[in-house]
Amino acid sequence: MTNHVYDYHKSVCEAYRLGNTETSFNNPIITLLAHFNCKARDLSGERSRQAGGNIDIKIWRNDVDIVETEPLAGLEVKKVGGIDTRARAQIKKEAALYGYAILTDNLVWQFWRAGEEKMYSGVQLMELDDGKVTLKEENIELFISLIQDFLLQDPAQIRSSNKLAEYMAIHAKTIRSVITGILKEDEEGLPLVDERQKNLPMFPELYGLFSKIKEDLRPLLATRSFAGM
């Protein structure tokens, strides 16, 4: 999957070099999303009277038929550096219409849910440095995880052991690293998790659950330590 992100970065660099127009980034994004087990369609030429209906790209899962009125989510594409106050107001309306929506200017990917004033997660995948679009390679893993998580949200239906195994496999590595960090502490007694892990959608739930487990285990661990002295 990492190679597909590199290919996407190359396409973004070329589109930016040729003029940095919003629609020129649609195909690179659609090509990238095709590798995430979903179907994406460029609908930037359509116009809808419904608030939030003018989304650039609609997304469906691969295991469902494309139904124009029932996509999984929408994706709003802006030119590089094009996320502003108007774009953020627009994505809230689109999230309200589709349930979930992504806002991206290719540098930053923001993930939104209906009814929420702030994005629930996000990642900076690229940055503009002295007129050059560079890839933040240290954020590729987080980007992939966020896209995978986004595509598995409601109304995802896990009705078989194979589907459950697929879901768990996607998150197993990330969940393991987060749990390991939560259960360990630094010199100040704080969990050993980094900013990348804190940005993951499942982090609050995992942190709350395993922090409680750790607190419940403290008396037992203290007794064992004392008994072994």
KOLDO-703525 format. One record per atom (N, C-alpha, C): atom name; x, y, z. Coordinates in steps of 0.02 Angstrom, whole numbers, plus 50000, padded with zeros to 5 digits. Layout:
N
+------+-------+-------+-------+
| atom |  east | north |    up |
+------+-------+-------+-------+
|   CA |     X |     Y |     Z |
...
+------+-------+-------+-------+
***
This chain:
229
+------+-------+-------+-------+
| atom |  east | north |    up |
+------+-------+-------+-------+
|    N | 50041 | 49940 | 50000 |
|   CA | 50000 | 50000 | 50000 |
|    C | 50043 | 50064 | 50000 |
|    N | 50100 | 50060 | 50033 |
|   CA | 50144 | 50118 | 50036 |
|    C | 50165 | 50142 | 49967 |
|    N | 50177 | 50095 | 49921 |
|   CA | 50197 | 50113 | 49853 |
|    C | 50143 | 50153 | 49818 |
|    N | 50080 | 50138 | 49833 |
|   CA | 50025 | 50176 | 49802 |
|    C | 50023 | 50247 | 49827 |
|    N | 50043 | 50257 | 49889 |
|   CA | 50047 | 50325 | 49917 |
|    C | 50102 | 50364 | 49882 |
|    N | 50158 | 50331 | 49870 |
|   CA | 50212 | 50364 | 49833 |
|    C | 50190 | 50383 | 49763 |
|    N | 50153 | 50339 | 49730 |
|   CA | 50127 | 50354 | 49662 |
|    C | 50079 | 50413 | 49664 |
|    N | 50037 | 50415 | 49716 |
|   CA | 49990 | 50471 | 49724 |
|    C | 50029 | 50536 | 49733 |
|    N | 50081 | 50534 | 49773 |
|   CA | 50122 | 50595 | 49784 |
|    C | 50151 | 50620 | 49718 |
|    N | 50176 | 50575 | 49677 |
|   CA | 50204 | 50594 | 49612 |
|    C | 50151 | 50628 | 49568 |
|    N | 50090 | 50600 | 49570 |
|   CA | 50036 | 50629 | 49530 |
|    C | 50017 | 50699 | 49555 |
|    N | 50017 | 50707 | 49621 |
|   CA | 50001 | 50773 | 49650 |
|    C | 50055 | 50824 | 49630 |
|    N | 50117 | 50804 | 49632 |
|   CA | 50171 | 50849 | 49612 |
|    C | 50163 | 50872 | 49540 |
|    N | 50144 | 50825 | 49496 |
|   CA | 50136 | 50842 | 49425 |
|    C | 50076 | 50888 | 49415 |
|    N | 50020 | 50873 | 49450 |
|   CA | 49961 | 50915 | 49443 |
|    C | 49974 | 50985 | 49471 |
|    N | 50011 | 50989 | 49525 |
|   CA | 50028 | 51054 | 49554 |
|    C | 50072 | 51094 | 49506 |
|    N | 50119 | 51059 | 49474 |
|   CA | 50165 | 51092 | 49427 |
|    C | 50127 | 51119 | 49367 |
|    N | 50075 | 51085 | 49346 |
|   CA | 50038 | 51103 | 49286 |
|    C | 49984 | 51157 | 49298 |
|    N | 49973 | 51175 | 49361 |
|   CA | 49925 | 51229 | 49371 |
|    C | 49887 | 51230 | 49436 |
|    N | 49889 | 51177 | 49475 |
|   CA | 49857 | 51176 | 49541 |
|    C | 49783 | 51194 | 49538 |
|    N | 49745 | 51160 | 49496 |
|   CA | 49673 | 51169 | 49495 |
|    C | 49640 | 51110 | 49530 |
|    N | 49583 | 51121 | 49562 |
|   CA | 49552 | 51071 | 49604 |
|    C | 49536 | 51006 | 49566 |
|    N | 49507 | 51012 | 49507 |
|   CA | 49486 | 50952 | 49470 |
|    C | 49544 | 50910 | 49446 |
|    N | 49603 | 50939 | 49440 |
|   CA | 49661 | 50901 | 49416 |
|    C | 49685 | 50850 | 49468 |
|    N | 49661 | 50856 | 49530 |
|   CA | 49681 | 50809 | 49582 |
|    C | 49630 | 50752 | 49592 |
|    N | 49573 | 50757 | 49559 |
|   CA | 49522 | 50705 | 49568 |
|    C | 49545 | 50636 | 49547 |
|    N | 49573 | 50631 | 49486 |
|   CA | 49595 | 50566 | 49462 |
|    C | 49650 | 50535 | 49504 |
|    N | 49701 | 50572 | 49525 |
|   CA | 49751 | 50542 | 49570 |
|    C | 49721 | 50515 | 49635 |
|    N | 49671 | 50550 | 49662 |
|   CA | 49640 | 50527 | 49724 |
|    C | 49598 | 50465 | 49711 |
|    N | 49560 | 50465 | 49656 |
|   CA | 49519 | 50407 | 49639 |
|    C | 49563 | 50345 | 49627 |
|    N | 49619 | 50355 | 49593 |
|   CA | 49666 | 50299 | 49581 |
|    C | 49693 | 50272 | 49647 |
|    N | 49710 | 50317 | 49693 |
|   CA | 49735 | 50296 | 49759 |
|    C | 49681 | 50257 | 49797 |
|    N | 49620 | 50283 | 49799 |
|   CA | 49567 | 50251 | 49837 |
|    C | 49549 | 50182 | 49810 |
|    N | 49560 | 50171 | 49746 |
|   CA | 49544 | 50106 | 49716 |
|    C | 49584 | 50050 | 49749 |
|    N | 49641 | 50066 | 49779 |
|   CA | 49682 | 50016 | 49812 |
|    C | 49660 | 50003 | 49884 |
|    N | 49608 | 50039 | 49907 |
|   CA | 49583 | 50031 | 49975 |
|    C | 49517 | 49993 | 49976 |
|    N | 49505 | 49952 | 49927 |
|   CA | 49445 | 49910 | 49926 |
|    C | 49381 | 49952 | 49926 |
|    N | 49380 | 50003 | 49883 |
|   CA | 49320 | 50044 | 49876 |
|    C | 49314 | 50069 | 49805 |
|    N | 49255 | 50095 | 49788 |
|   CA | 49242 | 50124 | 49723 |
|    C | 49232 | 50199 | 49732 |
|    N | 49266 | 50238 | 49692 |
|   CA | 49260 | 50311 | 49695 |
|    C | 49242 | 50338 | 49626 |
|    N | 49198 | 50388 | 49625 |
|   CA | 49176 | 50416 | 49561 |
|    C | 49181 | 50492 | 49564 |
|    N | 49207 | 50521 | 49510 |
|   CA | 49214 | 50594 | 49503 |
|    C | 49145 | 50622 | 49484 |
|    N | 49117 | 50662 | 49529 |
|   CA | 49052 | 50692 | 49517 |
|    C | 49056 | 50769 | 49518 |
|    N | 49116 | 50795 | 49504 |
|   CA | 49127 | 50867 | 49510 |
|    C | 49087 | 50906 | 49459 |
|    N | 49065 | 50873 | 49405 |
|   CA | 49026 | 50909 | 49354 |
|    C | 48952 | 50914 | 49370 |
|    N | 48930 | 50878 | 49421 |
|   CA | 48859 | 50878 | 49439 |
|    C | 48843 | 50936 | 49485 |
|    N | 48781 | 50955 | 49485 |
|   CA | 48758 | 51008 | 49530 |
|    C | 48694 | 50986 | 49563 |
|    N | 48691 | 50993 | 49627 |
|   CA | 48633 | 50972 | 49665 |
|    C | 48605 | 51032 | 49703 |
|    N | 48539 | 51034 | 49710 |
|   CA | 48508 | 51088 | 49748 |
|    C | 48511 | 51074 | 49823 |
|    N | 48526 | 51013 | 49841 |
|   CA | 48527 | 50995 | 49912 |
|    C | 48591 | 51022 | 49945 |
|    N | 48586 | 51051 | 50004 |
|   CA | 48644 | 51079 | 50039 |
|    C | 48696 | 51025 | 50050 |
|    N | 48757 | 51037 | 50027 |
|   CA | 48810 | 50988 | 50034 |
|    C | 48811 | 50936 | 49979 |
|    N | 48768 | 50943 | 49929 |
|   CA | 48762 | 50892 | 49877 |
|    C | 48813 | 50899 | 49822 |
|    N | 48850 | 50954 | 49820 |
|   CA | 48899 | 50965 | 49766 |
|    C | 48967 | 50935 | 49783 |
|    N | 48968 | 50875 | 49808 |
|   CA | 49030 | 50843 | 49828 |
|    C | 49070 | 50824 | 49765 |
|    N | 49136 | 50825 | 49769 |
|   CA | 49177 | 50810 | 49710 |
|    C | 49179 | 50736 | 49694 |
|    N | 49187 | 50695 | 49746 |
|   CA | 49194 | 50623 | 49737 |
|    C | 49148 | 50586 | 49785 |
|    N | 49114 | 50535 | 49760 |
|   CA | 49074 | 50492 | 49803 |
|    C | 49108 | 50424 | 49808 |
|    N | 49100 | 50393 | 49867 |
|   CA | 49136 | 50331 | 49881 |
|    C | 49086 | 50276 | 49900 |
|    N | 49098 | 50217 | 49872 |
|   CA | 49060 | 50157 | 49890 |
|    C | 49109 | 50102 | 49907 |
|    N | 49088 | 50054 | 49948 |
|   CA | 49130 | 49995 | 49960 |
|    C | 49128 | 49949 | 49899 |
|    N | 49179 | 49909 | 49891 |
|   CA | 49182 | 49864 | 49833 |
|    C | 49130 | 49809 | 49836 |
|    N | 49108 | 49792 | 49897 |
|   CA | 49061 | 49736 | 49903 |
|    C | 48988 | 49757 | 49899 |
|    N | 48975 | 49819 | 49876 |
|   CA | 48906 | 49841 | 49866 |
|    C | 48898 | 49870 | 49796 |
|    N | 48837 | 49869 | 49771 |
|   CA | 48823 | 49900 | 49707 |
|    C | 48823 | 49975 | 49714 |
|    N | 48843 | 50009 | 49662 |
|   CA | 48843 | 50082 | 49663 |
|    C | 48772 | 50107 | 49655 |
|    N | 48747 | 50139 | 49707 |
|   CA | 48681 | 50169 | 49706 |
|    C | 48692 | 50244 | 49715 |
|    N | 48672 | 50283 | 49666 |
|   CA | 48688 | 50354 | 49665 |
|    C | 48667 | 50390 | 49729 |
|    N | 48610 | 50370 | 49757 |
|   CA | 48584 | 50406 | 49815 |
|    C | 48610 | 50379 | 49882 |
|    N | 48649 | 50324 | 49880 |
|   CA | 48670 | 50293 | 49943 |
|    C | 48745 | 50277 | 49943 |
|    N | 48788 | 50327 | 49934 |
|   CA | 48859 | 50314 | 49940 |
|    C | 48879 | 50306 | 50014 |
|    N | 48936 | 50275 | 50025 |
|   CA | 48963 | 50269 | 50093 |
|    C | 48981 | 50338 | 50120 |
|    N | 49012 | 50379 | 50078 |
|   CA | 49037 | 50444 | 50101 |
|    C | 49051 | 50488 | 50042 |
|    N | 49069 | 50550 | 50056 |
|   CA | 49089 | 50597 | 50005 |
|    C | 49158 | 50624 | 50019 |
|    N | 49191 | 50648 | 49967 |
|   CA | 49258 | 50676 | 49974 |
|    C | 49262 | 50741 | 49936 |
|    N | 49280 | 50794 | 49971 |
|   CA | 49286 | 50860 | 49942 |
|    C | 49360 | 50875 | 49929 |
|    N | 49376 | 50892 | 49866 |
|   CA | 49445 | 50904 | 49845 |
|    C | 49457 | 50979 | 49835 |
|    N | 49509 | 51003 | 49866 |
|   CA | 49531 | 51072 | 49857 |
|    C | 49601 | 51073 | 49826 |
|    N | 49619 | 51128 | 49795 |
|   CA | 49686 | 51134 | 49768 |
|    C | 49736 | 51136 | 49826 |
|    N | 49798 | 51124 | 49811 |
|   CA | 49850 | 51125 | 49863 |
|    C | 49849 | 51192 | 49900 |
|    N | 49842 | 51189 | 49966 |
|   CA | 49837 | 51249 | 50006 |
|    C | 49769 | 51281 | 50006 |
|    N | 49718 | 51245 | 49983 |
|   CA | 49652 | 51275 | 49972 |
|    C | 49601 | 51265 | 50027 |
|    N | 49621 | 51237 | 50084 |
|   CA | 49573 | 51228 | 50139 |
|    C | 49568 | 51294 | 50178 |
|    N | 49509 | 51324 | 50176 |
|   CA | 49497 | 51386 | 50212 |
|    C | 49432 | 51382 | 50252 |
|    N | 49410 | 51437 | 50280 |
|   CA | 49349 | 51438 | 50320 |
|    C | 49289 | 51415 | 50280 |
|    N | 49284 | 51437 | 50218 |
|   CA | 49228 | 51417 | 50176 |
|    C | 49228 | 51342 | 50163 |
|    N | 49287 | 51314 | 50152 |
|   CA | 49293 | 51242 | 50139 |
|    C | 49271 | 51202 | 50201 |
|    N | 49289 | 51225 | 50259 |
|   CA | 49271 | 51190 | 50321 |
|    C | 49196 | 51194 | 50333 |
|    N | 49165 | 51251 | 50317 |
|   CA | 49092 | 51257 | 50324 |
|    C | 49057 | 51211 | 50274 |
|    N | 49086 | 51206 | 50215 |
|   CA | 49058 | 51163 | 50162 |
|    C | 49061 | 51089 | 50182 |
|    N | 49116 | 51068 | 50210 |
|   CA | 49124 | 50996 | 50226 |
|    C | 49076 | 50976 | 50282 |
|    N | 49058 | 51021 | 50327 |
|   CA | 49010 | 51005 | 50379 |
|    C | 48942 | 50989 | 50349 |
|    N | 48922 | 51027 | 50298 |
|   CA | 48859 | 51014 | 50264 |
|    C | 48861 | 50947 | 50227 |
|    N | 48919 | 50933 | 50197 |
|   CA | 48926 | 50870 | 50159 |
|    C | 48927 | 50810 | 50206 |
|    N | 48959 | 50818 | 50264 |
|   CA | 48959 | 50764 | 50313 |
|    C | 48889 | 50751 | 50339 |
|    N | 48850 | 50805 | 50348 |
|   CA | 48781 | 50798 | 50371 |
|    C | 48739 | 50760 | 50320 |
|    N | 48754 | 50770 | 50256 |
|   CA | 48716 | 50737 | 50202 |
|    C | 48735 | 50664 | 50194 |
|    N | 48800 | 50649 | 50197 |
|   CA | 48824 | 50581 | 50183 |
|    C | 48839 | 50540 | 50245 |
|    N | 48841 | 50572 | 50303 |
|   CA | 48859 | 50537 | 50364 |
|    C | 48932 | 50543 | 50379 |
|    N | 48974 | 50533 | 50328 |
|   CA | 49046 | 50540 | 50335 |
|    C | 49073 | 50576 | 50274 |
|    N | 49126 | 50615 | 50283 |
|   CA | 49155 | 50651 | 50227 |
|    C | 49229 | 50664 | 50240 |
|    N | 49266 | 50670 | 50186 |
|   CA | 49337 | 50687 | 50189 |
|    C | 49348 | 50754 | 50154 |
|    N | 49388 | 50795 | 50184 |
|   CA | 49410 | 50858 | 50154 |
|    C | 49485 | 50855 | 50145 |
|    N | 49509 | 50866 | 50084 |
|   CA | 49581 | 50864 | 50073 |
|    C | 49603 | 50916 | 50022 |
|    N | 49661 | 50945 | 50034 |
|   CA | 49696 | 50985 | 49984 |
|    C | 49760 | 50949 | 49963 |
|    N | 49760 | 50884 | 49973 |
|   CA | 49816 | 50839 | 49958 |
|    C | 49872 | 50844 | 50009 |
|    N | 49881 | 50903 | 50038 |
|   CA | 49930 | 50910 | 50092 |
|    C | 49903 | 50879 | 50156 |
|    N | 49842 | 50900 | 50173 |
|   CA | 49808 | 50878 | 50234 |
|    C | 49746 | 50838 | 50215 |
|    N | 49734 | 50784 | 50252 |
|   CA | 49673 | 50745 | 50246 |
|    C | 49634 | 50750 | 50311 |
|    N | 49573 | 50777 | 50307 |
|   CA | 49531 | 50785 | 50366 |
|    C | 49471 | 50737 | 50362 |
|    N | 49453 | 50706 | 50418 |
|   CA | 49399 | 50657 | 50420 |
|    C | 49343 | 50684 | 50465 |
|    N | 49283 | 50688 | 50437 |
|   CA | 49226 | 50720 | 50469 |
|    C | 49168 | 50672 | 50477 |
|    N | 49129 | 50682 | 50531 |
|   CA | 49067 | 50645 | 50543 |
|    C | 49009 | 50694 | 50548 |
|    N | 48950 | 50670 | 50531 |
|   CA | 48890 | 50712 | 50535 |
|    C | 48878 | 50737 | 50606 |
|    N | 48860 | 50801 | 50611 |
|   CA | 48840 | 50829 | 50676 |
|    C | 48897 | 50852 | 50719 |
|    N | 48959 | 50847 | 50696 |
|   CA | 49016 | 50867 | 50737 |
|    C | 49047 | 50931 | 50711 |
|    N | 49065 | 50976 | 50756 |
|   CA | 49091 | 51041 | 50737 |
|    C | 49164 | 51038 | 50716 |
|    N | 49199 | 50986 | 50737 |
|   CA | 49270 | 50979 | 50720 |
|    C | 49281 | 50911 | 50687 |
|    N | 49333 | 50907 | 50647 |
|   CA | 49350 | 50842 | 50617 |
|    C | 49367 | 50793 | 50673 |
|    N | 49351 | 50729 | 50663 |
|   CA | 49366 | 50681 | 50716 |
|    C | 49437 | 50655 | 50711 |
|    N | 49469 | 50664 | 50654 |
|   CA | 49539 | 50646 | 50647 |
|    C | 49568 | 50678 | 50584 |
|    N | 49633 | 50677 | 50578 |
|   CA | 49665 | 50706 | 50520 |
|    C | 49739 | 50691 | 50518 |
|    N | 49769 | 50702 | 50461 |
|   CA | 49840 | 50690 | 50453 |
|    C | 49869 | 50735 | 50398 |
|    N | 49929 | 50759 | 50409 |
|   CA | 49964 | 50796 | 50356 |
|    C | 50008 | 50746 | 50319 |
|    N | 49989 | 50732 | 50257 |
|   CA | 50025 | 50684 | 50216 |
|    C | 50081 | 50716 | 50176 |
|    N | 50072 | 50779 | 50157 |
|   CA | 50123 | 50815 | 50118 |
|    C | 50128 | 50885 | 50145 |
|    N | 50179 | 50920 | 50124 |
|   CA | 50187 | 50990 | 50142 |
|    C | 50216 | 51028 | 50083 |
|    N | 50200 | 51092 | 50081 |
|   CA | 50225 | 51136 | 50027 |
|    C | 50284 | 51174 | 50054 |
|    N | 50343 | 51160 | 50026 |
|   CA | 50405 | 51189 | 50050 |
|    C | 50441 | 51223 | 49992 |
|    N | 50441 | 51290 | 49993 |
|   CA | 50476 | 51329 | 49942 |
|    C | 50451 | 51310 | 49872 |
|    N | 50385 | 51304 | 49865 |
|   CA | 50355 | 51289 | 49800 |
|    C | 50358 | 51217 | 49780 |
|    N | 50381 | 51173 | 49824 |
|   CA | 50386 | 51102 | 49808 |
|    C | 50344 | 51061 | 49856 |
|    N | 50305 | 51014 | 49828 |
|   CA | 50262 | 50971 | 49869 |
|    C | 50303 | 50910 | 49890 |
|    N | 50315 | 50904 | 49955 |
|   CA | 50355 | 50848 | 49981 |
|    C | 50312 | 50801 | 50022 |
|    N | 50328 | 50738 | 50021 |
|   CA | 50291 | 50687 | 50056 |
|    C | 50319 | 50678 | 50127 |
|    N | 50275 | 50679 | 50177 |
|   CA | 50296 | 50667 | 50246 |
|    C | 50293 | 50591 | 50258 |
|    N | 50348 | 50558 | 50244 |
|   CA | 50349 | 50485 | 50246 |
|    C | 50333 | 50457 | 50315 |
|    N | 50348 | 50494 | 50367 |
|   CA | 50335 | 50469 | 50434 |
|    C | 50260 | 50465 | 50449 |
|    N | 50218 | 50497 | 50407 |
|   CA | 50146 | 50497 | 50418 |
|    C | 50109 | 50449 | 50371 |
|    N | 50145 | 50412 | 50329 |
|   CA | 50112 | 50368 | 50282 |
|    C | 50072 | 50314 | 50318 |
|    N | 50101 | 50283 | 50369 |
|   CA | 50067 | 50230 | 50406 |
|    C | 50003 | 50254 | 50437 |
|    N | 50004 | 50314 | 50467 |
|   CA | 49944 | 50343 | 50497 |
|    C | 49892 | 50357 | 50443 |
|    N | 49914 | 50384 | 50387 |
|   CA | 49867 | 50399 | 50332 |
|    C | 49831 | 50336 | 50309 |
|    N | 49868 | 50283 | 50299 |
|   CA | 49838 | 50220 | 50276 |
|    C | 49789 | 50194 | 50328 |
|    N | 49808 | 50197 | 50391 |
|   CA | 49764 | 50173 | 50445 |
|    C | 49699 | 50214 | 50448 |
|    N | 49704 | 50280 | 50440 |
|   CA | 49645 | 50322 | 50443 |
|    C | 49597 | 50309 | 50385 |
|    N | 49625 | 50299 | 50325 |
|   CA | 49582 | 50284 | 50268 |
|    C | 49547 | 50217 | 50278 |
|    N | 49584 | 50167 | 50301 |
|   CA | 49555 | 50101 | 50313 |
|    C | 49500 | 50104 | 50365 |
|    N | 49513 | 50141 | 50418 |
|   CA | 49463 | 50148 | 50471 |
|    C | 49401 | 50185 | 50445 |
|    N | 49412 | 50237 | 50405 |
|   CA | 49357 | 50276 | 50377 |
|    C | 49310 | 50232 | 50336 |
|    N | 49339 | 50186 | 50297 |
|   CA | 49299 | 50144 | 50253 |
|    C | 49264 | 50087 | 50290 |
|    N | 49282 | 50076 | 50352 |
|   CA | 49251 | 50023 | 50391 |
|    C | 49199 | 50049 | 50441 |
|    N | 49184 | 50113 | 50438 |
|   CA | 49136 | 50141 | 50484 |
|    C | 49065 | 50124 | 50462 |
|    N | 49017 | 50137 | 50507 |
|   CA | 48946 | 50127 | 50491 |
|    C | 48931 | 50163 | 50425 |
|    N | 48891 | 50132 | 50381 |
|   CA | 48852 | 50071 | 50394 |
|    C | 48886 | 50006 | 50373 |
|    N | 48949 | 49998 | 50390 |
|   CA | 48983 | 49935 | 50375 |
|    C | 48948 | 49878 | 50411 |
|    N | 48937 | 49823 | 50377 |
|   CA | 48904 | 49766 | 50406 |
|    C | 48953 | 49708 | 50411 |
|    N | 48969 | 49688 | 50472 |
|   CA | 49014 | 49631 | 50483 |
|    C | 48971 | 49570 | 50498 |
|    N | 48958 | 49530 | 50447 |
|   CA | 48910 | 49475 | 50454 |
|    C | 48943 | 49407 | 50447 |
|    N | 49008 | 49405 | 50442 |
|   CA | 49042 | 49341 | 50435 |
|    C | 49108 | 49342 | 50471 |
|    N | 49135 | 49281 | 50484 |
|   CA | 49199 | 49277 | 50518 |
|    C | 49255 | 49305 | 50474 |
|    N | 49248 | 49297 | 50408 |
|   CA | 49299 | 49323 | 50363 |
|    C | 49301 | 49400 | 50365 |
|    N | 49242 | 49431 | 50368 |
|   CA | 49239 | 49504 | 50370 |
|    C | 49267 | 49529 | 50437 |
|    N | 49251 | 49493 | 50491 |
|   CA | 49278 | 49512 | 50556 |
|    C | 49354 | 49506 | 50557 |
|    N | 49379 | 49451 | 50527 |
|   CA | 49452 | 49441 | 50524 |
|    C | 49485 | 49496 | 50484 |
|    N | 49453 | 49517 | 50429 |
|   CA | 49480 | 49571 | 50388 |
|    C | 49484 | 49636 | 50429 |
|    N | 49430 | 49651 | 50465 |
|   CA | 49428 | 49712 | 50505 |
|    C | 49482 | 49711 | 50558 |
|    N | 49489 | 49655 | 50594 |
|   CA | 49538 | 49651 | 50647 |
|    C | 49609 | 49654 | 50621 |
|    N | 49621 | 49623 | 50562 |
|   CA | 49688 | 49622 | 50534 |
|    C | 49711 | 49693 | 50516 |
|    N | 49664 | 49734 | 50492 |
|   CA | 49680 | 49802 | 50473 |
|    C | 49706 | 49842 | 50533 |
|    N | 49674 | 49830 | 50590 |
|   CA | 49690 | 49871 | 50649 |
|    C | 49737 | 49838 | 50699 |
|    N | 49751 | 49774 | 50690 |
|   CA | 49788 | 49737 | 50741 |
|    C | 49856 | 49769 | 50758 |
|    N | 49894 | 49785 | 50706 |
|   CA | 49960 | 49813 | 50718 |
|    C | 49957 | 49879 | 50754 |
|    N | 49912 | 49923 | 50732 |
|   CA | 49905 | 49988 | 50763 |
|    C | 49880 | 49982 | 50834 |
|    N | 49829 | 49940 | 50844 |
|   CA | 49801 | 49931 | 50911 |
|    C | 49854 | 49905 | 50959 |
|    N | 49895 | 49857 | 50936 |
|   CA | 49947 | 49828 | 50978 |
|    C | 49997 | 49881 | 51000 |
|    N | 50017 | 49924 | 50955 |
|   CA | 50066 | 49975 | 50972 |
|    C | 50037 | 50026 | 51020 |
|    N | 49973 | 50044 | 51011 |
|   CA | 49941 | 50091 | 51057 |
|    C | 49935 | 50062 | 51126 |
|    N | 49912 | 49999 | 51131 |
|   CA | 49904 | 49967 | 51196 |
|    C | 49971 | 49961 | 51233 |
|    N | 50023 | 49943 | 51195 |
|   CA | 50089 | 49938 | 51225 |
|    C | 50111 | 50004 | 51255 |
|    N | 50097 | 50059 | 51219 |
|   CA | 50115 | 50125 | 51243 |
|    C | 50076 | 50146 | 51304 |
|    N | 50011 | 50128 | 51305 |
|   CA | 49968 | 50146 | 51361 |
|    C | 49989 | 50110 | 51425 |
|    N | 50007 | 50047 | 51418 |
|   CA | 50025 | 50006 | 51476 |
|    C | 50094 | 50023 | 51504 |
|    N | 50136 | 50057 | 51463 |
|   CA | 50201 | 50078 | 51487 |
|    C | 50197 | 50152 | 51507 |
|    N | 50245 | 50174 | 51547 |
|   CA | 50245 | 50243 | 51570 |
|    C | 50316 | 50272 | 51564 |
|    N | 50318 | 50338 | 51554 |
|   CA | 50382 | 50371 | 51555 |
|    C | 50400 | 50391 | 51626 |
|    N | 50453 | 50431 | 51634 |
|   CA | 50476 | 50450 | 51700 |
|    C | 50424 | 50490 | 51740 |
|    N | 50378 | 50522 | 51704 |
|   CA | 50327 | 50563 | 51737 |
|    C | 50261 | 50525 | 51746 |
|    N | 50261 | 50461 | 51730 |
|   CA | 50201 | 50421 | 51739 |
|    C | 50150 | 50429 | 51683 |
|    N | 50171 | 50458 | 51627 |
|   CA | 50126 | 50467 | 51570 |
|    C | 50133 | 50410 | 51521 |
|    N | 50079 | 50393 | 51485 |
|   CA | 50082 | 50337 | 51437 |
|    C | 50130 | 50352 | 51380 |
|    N | 50165 | 50300 | 51358 |
|   CA | 50214 | 50308 | 51304 |
|    C | 50180 | 50301 | 51236 |
|    N | 50141 | 50350 | 51218 |
|   CA | 50109 | 50353 | 51153 |
|    C | 50129 | 50418 | 51119 |
|    N | 50135 | 50416 | 51053 |
|   CA | 50156 | 50476 | 51016 |
|    C | 50095 | 50511 | 50986 |
|    N | 50107 | 50568 | 50954 |
|   CA | 50052 | 50607 | 50925 |
|    C | 50017 | 50569 | 50870 |
|    N | 50053 | 50528 | 50833 |
|   CA | 50023 | 50488 | 50779 |
|    C | 49970 | 50441 | 50808 |
|    N | 49988 | 50408 | 50863 |
|   CA | 49941 | 50361 | 50894 |
|    C | 49881 | 50398 | 50925 |
|    N | 49893 | 50456 | 50953 |
|   CA | 49839 | 50494 | 50984 |
|    C | 49788 | 50517 | 50932 |
|    N | 49808 | 50523 | 50869 |
|   CA | 49763 | 50545 | 50816 |
|    C | 49719 | 50490 | 50788 |
|    N | 49732 | 50427 | 50808 |
|   CA | 49693 | 50372 | 50782 |
|    C | 49622 | 50374 | 50811 |
|    N | 49571 | 50359 | 50769 |
|   CA | 49502 | 50363 | 50794 |
|    C | 49488 | 50318 | 50854 |
|    N | 49522 | 50261 | 50859 |
|   CA | 49507 | 50215 | 50914 |
|    C | 49545 | 50232 | 50978 |
|    N | 49588 | 50283 | 50977 |
|   CA | 49631 | 50296 | 51034 |
|    C | 49592 | 50312 | 51098 |
|    N | 49542 | 50356 | 51097 |
|   CA | 49507 | 50372 | 51161 |
|    C | 49478 | 50310 | 51195 |
|    N | 49447 | 50265 | 51155 |
|   CA | 49418 | 50205 | 51184 |
|    C | 49471 | 50159 | 51213 |
|    N | 49525 | 50149 | 51175 |
|   CA | 49578 | 50105 | 51198 |
|    C | 49612 | 50134 | 51260 |
|    N | 49623 | 50199 | 51259 |
|   CA | 49656 | 50231 | 51315 |
|    C | 49614 | 50225 | 51379 |
|    N | 49549 | 50237 | 51373 |
|   CA | 49505 | 50232 | 51431 |
|    C | 49502 | 50161 | 51458 |
|    N | 49496 | 50112 | 51412 |
|   CA | 49490 | 50042 | 51433 |
|    C | 49553 | 50017 | 51467 |
|    N | 49610 | 50027 | 51435 |
|   CA | 49672 | 49998 | 51462 |
|    C | 49701 | 50039 | 51519 |
|    N | 49684 | 50102 | 51524 |
|   CA | 49704 | 50141 | 51582 |
|    C | 49668 | 50115 | 51644 |
|    N | 49604 | 50097 | 51635 |
|   CA | 49565 | 50069 | 51691 |
|    C | 49594 | 50001 | 51712 |
|    N | 49611 | 49959 | 51661 |
|   CA | 49640 | 49894 | 51676 |
|    C | 49705 | 49902 | 51715 |
|    N | 49745 | 49950 | 51693 |
|   CA | 49810 | 49962 | 51726 |
|    C | 49800 | 49984 | 51798 |
|    N | 49750 | 50027 | 51810 |
|   CA | 49736 | 50050 | 51878 |
|    C | 49712 | 49992 | 51921 |
|    N | 49669 | 49949 | 51892 |
|   CA | 49644 | 49891 | 51930 |
|    C | 49699 | 49843 | 51948 |
|    N | 49752 | 49840 | 51907 |
|   CA | 49806 | 49793 | 51919 |
|    C | 49859 | 49820 | 51967 |
|    N | 49859 | 49884 | 51980 |
|   CA | 49911 | 49914 | 52021 |
|    C | 49916 | 49881 | 52091 |
|    N | 49859 | 49872 | 52127 |
|   CA | 49865 | 49840 | 52193 |
|    C | 49896 | 49770 | 52190 |
|    N | 49876 | 49732 | 52139 |
|   CA | 49903 | 49665 | 52132 |
|    C | 49978 | 49666 | 52117 |
|    N | 49997 | 49711 | 52072 |
|   CA | 50068 | 49716 | 52054 |
|    C | 50109 | 49739 | 52114 |
|    N | 50081 | 49785 | 52154 |
|   CA | 50116 | 49810 | 52213 |
|    C | 50126 | 49755 | 52264 |
|    N | 50073 | 49712 | 52272 |
|   CA | 50078 | 49656 | 52320 |
|    C | 50131 | 49606 | 52298 |
|    N | 50132 | 49592 | 52234 |
|   CA | 50182 | 49544 | 52208 |
|    C | 50252 | 49571 | 52217 |
|    N | 50259 | 49637 | 52204 |
|   CA | 50326 | 49667 | 52211 |
|    C | 50349 | 49662 | 52284 |
|    N | 50302 | 49677 | 52330 |
|   CA | 50319 | 49675 | 52400 |
|    C | 50337 | 49604 | 52423 |
|    N | 50297 | 49555 | 52398 |
|   CA | 50307 | 49485 | 52418 |
|    C | 50373 | 49459 | 52393 |
|    N | 50397 | 49487 | 52338 |
|   CA | 50459 | 49461 | 52310 |
|    C | 50521 | 49493 | 52339 |
|    N | 50512 | 49541 | 52384 |
|   CA | 50570 | 49575 | 52414 |
|    C | 50602 | 49534 | 52469 |
+------+-------+-------+-------+
***
